[in-house]
Amino acid sequence: MSFSVGQVAGFAGITVRTLHHYDEIGLLVPSARTHAGHRRYADADLDRLQQILFYRELGFPLDEVAALLDDPGADPRAQLRRQHELLTARIERLSRMAAAVEHAMEARTMGIDLTPEERFEVFGDHDPEQYAEETERRWGTTEAYAESRRRTARHTKADWQRMRAESDDFNARYATLVADGVPPADPAAMDLAEEHRRHIDRWFYPCPHATHRCLGEMYVADPRFTAYYDALGPGVAAHLNAAIAANADRHAA
């Protein structure tokens, strides 16, 4: 059985032009030709092509590939061992490269891809990585954390600016609501709590009402979150926690 140049190109995932070139330089000369001069490749030719493509994948220049394959003293078993050694070395090298890339991906926490000037422009004097290590330690094994990392790694400077603008706008409106004495269970307060939940859900990770309720509790349990929200106005953190709980109850009913 023999195969045409087009068939072999299809088998190997290379171009007909590549096979013509290999023939012209003597690297892979087809075993036969038709009366019309068309190339025909036998099984042995396909075996040689497989060896050629293997060494080419490893970066060997064509003249070295020819020397390896045409060595009259070459032991087929020794060649297989050589190929195994080369593959093993490449796998180890690629594994190290993959580990380096993974480490770089993990380092892309919020705003990490922005220049210092852009980060200050977006976040002001707030450091978005301030609690990165603690966050990973507390929630690093959760799917929500993984999803947040995936999303934030894709955010552009414009995305961060829109998110920050939304957050600042929400904070201002919620602080006004608290200053006006609106109770946490009031529909206006619950609507803002729902807006807060959707903001998290849109920009970071899926945030169902049960998760949002836990976040609200953290706003009063963790002094750092309490300080952040109470900087907007006295009692804002506790008020928001209560509004989040009331909103969760409203949607559970």
VOGU-3710 file (C-alpha; in Angstrom, 3 decimals, decimal comma):
1> msfsvgqvag> 0,000/0,000/0,000  1,258/3,467/-0,831  -0,030/6,958/-0,262  -0,083/10,174/-2,226  1,668/13,320/-1,069  -1,691/14,880/-0,217  -2,700/11,904/1,914  0,598/11,911/3,802  0,362/15,649/4,383  -3,099/15,101/5,848
11> fagitvrtlh> -1,928/12,234/8,067  1,004/14,200/9,458  -0,637/17,609/9,736  1,965/19,275/7,527  1,836/20,906/4,114  2,460/19,346/0,728  5,114/22,017/0,233  6,974/20,685/3,298  6,998/17,156/1,858  8,257/18,470/-1,477
21> hydeigllvp> 11,064/20,264/0,366  12,024/17,141/2,329  12,203/15,252/-0,971  14,311/17,944/-2,649  16,939/17,935/0,117  16,990/14,138/0,352  15,560/13,988/3,864  12,452/12,036/2,890  12,500/10,635/-0,616  9,309/8,728/-1,452
31> sarthaghrr> 9,777/5,062/-2,228  8,030/5,231/-5,569  6,523/7,455/-8,208  3,700/6,913/-10,623  4,212/6,879/-14,385  3,121/10,510/-14,301  5,868/11,305/-11,789  3,630/11,716/-8,722  5,179/10,812/-5,376  3,986/7,673/-3,570
41> yadadldrlq> 4,913/7,002/0,054  5,177/3,531/1,629  4,809/2,571/5,291  8,567/2,830/5,765  8,440/6,394/4,481  5,763/7,220/7,021  7,943/5,761/9,788  10,821/7,975/8,691  8,541/11,003/8,506  7,413/10,332/12,059
51> qilfyrelgf> 11,043/10,352/13,179  11,706/13,567/11,270  8,748/15,335/12,843  9,770/14,109/16,283  13,237/15,630/16,027  11,880/18,790/14,402  9,480/19,211/17,324  12,469/19,075/19,646  14,149/21,839/17,666  16,759/19,867/15,714
61> pldevaalld> 17,788/21,487/12,406  17,111/19,422/9,307  20,767/18,590/8,612  21,152/17,120/12,101  17,924/15,171/11,677  19,290/13,680/8,454  22,556/12,745/10,159  20,720/11,031/13,003  18,426/9,046/10,724  21,076/8,100/8,157
71> dpgadpraql> 23,739/6,949/10,631  24,563/3,435/9,363  25,676/2,298/12,787  22,568/3,517/14,589  20,782/0,939/16,720  16,987/1,385/16,483  16,678/0,582/20,176  19,376/3,109/21,018  17,519/5,716/18,984  14,349/4,988/20,915
81> rrqhelltar> 16,223/5,388/24,196  17,679/8,651/22,902  14,227/9,882/21,972  12,900/8,898/25,373  15,692/10,851/27,070  15,017/13,895/24,914  11,293/13,731/25,616  11,842/13,334/29,341  14,159/16,346/29,392  11,645/18,396/27,434
91> ierlsrmaaa> 8,784/17,390/29,725  10,825/18,483/32,743  11,691/21,778/31,081  8,075/22,419/30,088  6,936/21,516/33,600  9,284/24,116/35,034  8,005/26,661/32,513  4,394/25,803/33,365  5,140/26,214/37,076  6,689/29,608/36,402
101> vehameartm> 3,689/30,717/34,366  1,299/29,448/37,044  3,217/31,379/39,676  2,984/34,504/37,538  -0,757/33,970/37,108  -1,209/33,612/40,853  0,673/36,858/41,343  -1,921/38,717/39,279  -4,111/39,735/42,163  -6,287/42,834/42,064
111> gidltpeerf> -4,653/45,504/39,960  -1,308/43,689/39,768  -1,158/44,247/36,010  -1,457/48,020/36,338  1,512/50,336/36,490  2,104/52,085/39,843  0,714/55,286/38,354  -2,408/53,538/37,062  -2,953/51,723/40,359  -2,815/54,977/42,280
121> evfgdhdpeq> -5,141/56,553/39,743  -7,677/53,752/40,204  -7,341/52,935/43,903  -5,883/56,095/45,423  -4,058/55,293/48,656  -5,971/52,021/49,065  -3,748/48,994/48,432  -5,890/46,264/46,796  -3,292/43,629/47,715  -3,117/44,606/51,372
131> yaeeterrwg> -4,916/41,484/52,561  -4,059/39,211/49,606  -2,111/36,678/51,667  -4,719/36,523/54,394  -7,494/36,194/51,830  -5,746/33,269/50,182  -5,089/31,647/53,561  -8,735/31,929/54,637  -10,541/31,226/51,356  -7,883/29,963/48,954
141> tteayaesrr> -9,440/26,499/48,676  -12,931/27,756/47,822  -14,409/27,967/44,344  -15,470/31,559/45,031  -11,844/32,519/45,609  -10,731/30,743/42,436  -13,476/32,432/40,427  -12,546/35,824/41,849  -8,935/35,273/40,810  -10,013/34,270/37,315
151> rtarhtkadw> -12,221/37,328/36,890  -9,881/39,916/38,367  -7,008/38,604/36,242  -9,042/39,610/33,180  -10,002/43,078/34,404  -8,524/45,974/32,495  -7,705/49,401/33,880  -11,060/50,608/32,531  -12,820/47,744/34,334  -11,175/48,676/37,632
161> qrmraesddf> -12,139/52,313/37,118  -15,795/51,417/36,466  -15,850/49,104/39,467  -14,301/51,742/41,727  -16,749/54,370/40,465  -19,683/52,053/41,173  -18,346/51,324/44,649  -17,796/54,998/45,478  -21,267/55,873/44,222  -22,840/53,106/46,308
171> naryatlvad> -20,925/54,156/49,432  -22,054/57,752/49,086  -25,713/56,815/48,608  -25,692/54,303/51,445  -24,040/56,733/53,852  -26,735/59,294/52,982  -29,466/56,734/53,602  -28,035/55,916/57,046  -27,619/59,613/57,895  -31,278/60,167/56,952
181> gvppadpaam> -32,326/57,577/59,542  -33,791/55,025/57,123  -34,145/51,663/58,965  -32,223/48,630/57,641  -35,471/46,758/56,928  -36,840/49,626/54,849  -37,246/48,664/51,157  -34,863/51,440/50,140  -32,121/50,013/52,375  -32,778/46,459/51,221
191> dlaeehrrhi> -32,679/47,583/47,588  -29,249/49,087/48,155  -28,140/45,887/49,895  -29,273/43,951/46,825  -27,300/46,335/44,634  -24,259/45,660/46,823  -24,699/41,901/46,362  -25,014/42,211/42,587  -21,891/44,337/42,443  -19,904/41,518/44,060
201> drwfypcpha> -21,619/38,934/41,880  -20,791/40,859/38,705  -17,186/41,825/39,401  -15,794/39,052/41,600  -17,640/35,777/42,164  -21,154/34,315/42,353  -22,698/35,784/45,489  -26,010/34,187/46,461  -27,908/35,728/49,361  -26,551/33,205/51,859
211> thrclgemyv> -22,994/34,178/50,947  -23,914/37,851/51,067  -25,336/37,385/54,551  -21,991/35,945/55,688  -20,187/38,931/54,210  -22,473/41,295/56,106  -21,678/39,528/59,344  -17,982/39,872/58,596  -18,426/43,638/58,202  -19,228/43,890/61,903
221> adprftayyd> -17,042/41,002/63,144  -13,794/42,165/61,513  -12,630/45,558/62,833  -10,975/46,377/59,527  -14,213/46,059/57,560  -16,077/47,891/60,298  -13,567/50,738/60,143  -13,867/50,899/56,348  -17,655/51,262/56,360  -17,878/53,369/59,500
231> algpgvaahl> -15,484/55,823/57,876  -18,455/56,625/55,624  -20,532/57,513/58,655  -21,195/56,318/62,212  -22,906/52,921/62,324  -22,800/52,291/58,574  -21,194/48,837/58,957  -23,851/47,570/61,386  -26,626/49,144/59,325  -25,392/47,504/56,125
241> naaiaanadr> -25,104/44,137/57,857  -28,696/44,415/59,052  -29,905/45,507/55,604  -28,116/42,598/53,964  -29,771/40,170/56,403  -33,195/41,741/55,824  -32,698/41,552/52,071  -31,671/37,894/52,278  -34,773/37,161/54,329  -36,899/39,026/51,789
251> haa> -35,614/36,868/48,941  -35,948/33,677/50,960  -39,600/34,324/51,660
//
